[in-house]
Amino acid sequence: MKTLKTILAAGAASLCIGLAAAGAQAQSMVFTSWGGTTQDAQKAAWAEPFTAATGIKVQQDGPTDYGKFKAMVESGNVAWDVVDVEYDFAVKAAQDGLVEPLDFSVVKRDEIDPRFVTDHAVGSFYYSFVLGYNPDVLGDNAPKSWADLFDTTAFPGKRTFYKWSAPGVLEIALLADGVAPDKLYPLDLDRAFRKLDTIKGDIVWWGGGAQSQQLLASGEAALGMFWNGRLHALELSGTKVGVSWDQNLTAADMLVVPKGAPNKDAAMKFLAQATSAKGQADLAAETAYAPVNLKSKDLMDAATVATLPDQHAAGQINLDMAYWAANRDVIAKRWYAWQTQ
């Protein structure tokens, strides 16, 4: 028969093991983003310094998948702690109760550009969609406008567009068709799809930034719409890239914590690191995406600042995230039906 001392000792040992296991679990979290050079930069600028400072390991997952995101939350089986999403999805996800409110006793809200912070999301980075092209394919025939992207006579060959139903492609089609920037919203969907029909057979779709880079670098697509940071990364790798900033379309990626995230406290600390002045400055230096922290530019050299989207403000167009949040589902239904026709 066990003595009381033995029982107490065994109980204490079990408690220690349980606490150790819980502690071990709390010392890791999962960050999900879009893959490729951007996620590599996020890992270097945010995750590695965060782990060094806190001891909390950051596992990388991706690419971001909204269907998977919703399924995790709705099933109560959430594996992600912080997710990089598009701004309109962040707005809609908050409305639908899919994300946690942020803890601004940890995250410094007052340091963040108010355009890129809500009660449930904080900016990851600020970017532009720009017209990119491969000079080795097009030679001296440089496209300059979104209208050129639809001109298959002057600029023959495949062109590439973002695959998913999200801000960008429909606006580009309307701008190419002559719609004035201040008349874009609400989007004239019939007109936009008619314009896209004119080049539908020449479109190669990209679903992630890494794929967009490969399509352009290989010459499979001679020109197209791209995130500015992806073109910058290609240039740094030695690939020849042409860029037109005419009517560049601006938006931000946002960081959210899924409802029921298993490591919510660690997630809030990670967000504080990611949105800090240094974290944002380091990411901008790696990606050419603009920082959301108002103090970051003080830490950046002039050459790096010159690569950012806000240095091309003339003619810049802000994508309307509130419109997209309200209409994402309706547009998505038509968008995916059109792609399969």
Buried (B, 14 or more C-beta within 10 A) or exposed (E): EEEEEEEEEEEEEEEEEEEEEEEEEEBBBBBBBBBBBBBBBBBEBBBEBBBEEBEBBBEBBBBBBBEBBBEBBEEEEBEBBBBBBBBBBBBBBBEEEBBBEBBBEEBBBEBBBEEBBBEBBBBBBBBBBBBBBBBEBBEEBBBEBBBBBBBBEEBEBBBBBBBBBBBBBBBBBBBBBEBEBEEBBEBBBEBBBEBBEBBEEBBBBBEBBBBBBBBBBEEBBBBBBBBBBBBBBBBEEEBEBBBBBBBBBBBBBBBBBBBBBBBBBBBBBBBBBBBBBBBBBBBBBBBBBBBBBBBBBEBBEEEBBEBBBEEBEEEBBEBBBEBBBBBBEEBBEBBEEBBEE
